[in-house]
Structures are given as structure tokens and as C-alpha cells.
Amino acid sequence: MRLDKYLKVSRLIKRREAAKEFIDNGLVRLNGKIAKPSSEVKLEDVIEITSPLGKVTRARIKEIRMVSRIDDAANMYELLIDHESEQ
């Protein structure tokens, strides 16, 4: 599955277009490397999202689904870090 779609389906980022913008601006890393919207994700990959305000969210992919309900979206990943950056 494409990274931009995974971010939307898992609701780590609410809209696919917003996910694409974050990725295009270099705010998303996949396994420690700057990602592209078309990067393919797989189980156990680690996604790191830095918001423009410095909040860092890091999550490990636990499940990949093409669609998910709001209640089930959080089961698609394991949150590793969710805090403000210390810059």
C-alpha cells in the first residue's frame, strides 16, 4: 500500500491530500529515510511524522487494510513516540 494512502486509512493524518503535503515537505520518514507519497509500506515499518509545529509522532505498522472504520484505525499501528520536539 502507498504511504499516503496508509496515513489516511490509519488516520495518522486525516486526509490523503494532507498526507501527501506532509510527505512532499519532508515531514515524513519511513524507516528513518525521507519518504515519497508512493513509498510502499509493509508490516513492521516505522513511520515518523513531524508536524510543522515540531510535534513528533512515531508509529510501527501492525496491520495493513484498504479501508478501516474510525474505531479500528488505531489497531493498524503501535504508537512509539508522540511528543513535542526538543529543538
C-alpha positions as CSV (number, residue, x, y, z in Angstrom):
1,M,0.0,0.0,0.0
2,R,1.2,3.5,-0.7
3,L,2.4,5.6,2.2
4,D,0.0,8.5,1.6
5,K,-3.0,6.1,1.5
6,Y,-1.8,4.2,4.6
7,L,-1.6,7.5,6.6
8,K,-5.2,8.3,5.6
9,V,-6.7,4.9,6.2
10,S,-4.9,4.5,9.6
11,R,-6.0,8.1,10.4
12,L,-2.5,9.1,11.4
13,I,-3.2,12.0,9.1
14,K,-6.9,12.7,8.4
15,R,-6.9,13.4,4.6
16,R,-4.8,11.9,1.8
17,E,-4.1,15.3,0.3
18,A,-2.7,16.5,3.7
19,A,-0.6,13.3,4.0
20,K,0.8,14.0,0.5
21,E,1.7,17.6,1.5
22,F,3.4,16.4,4.7
23,I,5.4,13.9,2.7
24,D,6.3,16.3,-0.1
25,N,7.6,18.8,2.5
26,G,9.9,16.2,4.0
27,L,8.0,15.9,7.3
28,V,7.5,12.1,7.0
29,R,10.2,9.4,7.3
30,L,9.8,5.7,6.6
31,N,12.3,3.5,8.4
32,G,14.5,6.6,9.0
33,K,14.6,7.8,5.4
34,I,12.7,10.7,3.8
35,A,9.7,9.2,2.2
36,K,7.7,9.7,-1.0
37,P,3.9,9.5,-1.3
38,S,4.3,6.4,-3.4
39,S,6.6,4.6,-1.0
40,E,5.3,1.1,-0.3
41,V,4.7,0.3,3.4
42,K,4.8,-3.2,4.9
43,L,4.3,-4.7,8.3
44,E,6.8,-3.6,11.0
45,D,7.8,-0.5,9.0
46,V,8.3,2.6,11.2
47,I,6.7,5.9,10.2
48,E,7.9,9.2,11.7
49,I,5.7,12.3,11.2
50,T,6.9,15.7,12.3
51,S,4.2,18.4,12.3
52,P,5.1,21.9,11.2
53,L,4.9,22.9,14.9
54,G,7.5,20.3,15.9
55,K,5.3,17.6,17.3
56,V,6.9,14.2,16.5
57,T,4.8,11.0,16.1
58,R,6.4,7.7,15.5
59,A,4.4,4.5,14.8
60,R,5.1,0.9,13.8
61,I,2.8,-0.6,11.3
62,K,0.9,-3.6,12.8
63,E,-1.8,-4.1,10.1
64,I,-2.5,-3.0,6.6
65,R,-6.1,-2.7,5.4
66,M,-7.5,-1.0,2.3
67,V,-10.3,0.5,4.4
68,S,-11.0,0.9,8.1
69,R,-13.6,2.2,10.5
70,I,-12.7,5.0,12.8
71,D,-12.8,2.6,15.8
72,D,-10.4,0.1,14.1
73,A,-7.9,2.6,12.7
74,A,-5.8,2.8,15.8
75,N,-5.3,-1.0,15.7
76,M,-3.3,-0.6,12.5
77,Y,-0.2,0.8,14.2
78,E,1.6,0.8,17.5
79,L,2.5,4.3,18.8
80,L,6.2,4.5,19.7
81,I,6.5,8.3,20.3
82,D,4.1,11.2,20.4
83,H,5.6,14.3,21.8
84,E,6.9,17.8,21.2
85,S,10.3,18.1,19.7
86,E,13.1,19.5,21.9
87,Q,14.6,21.9,19.4
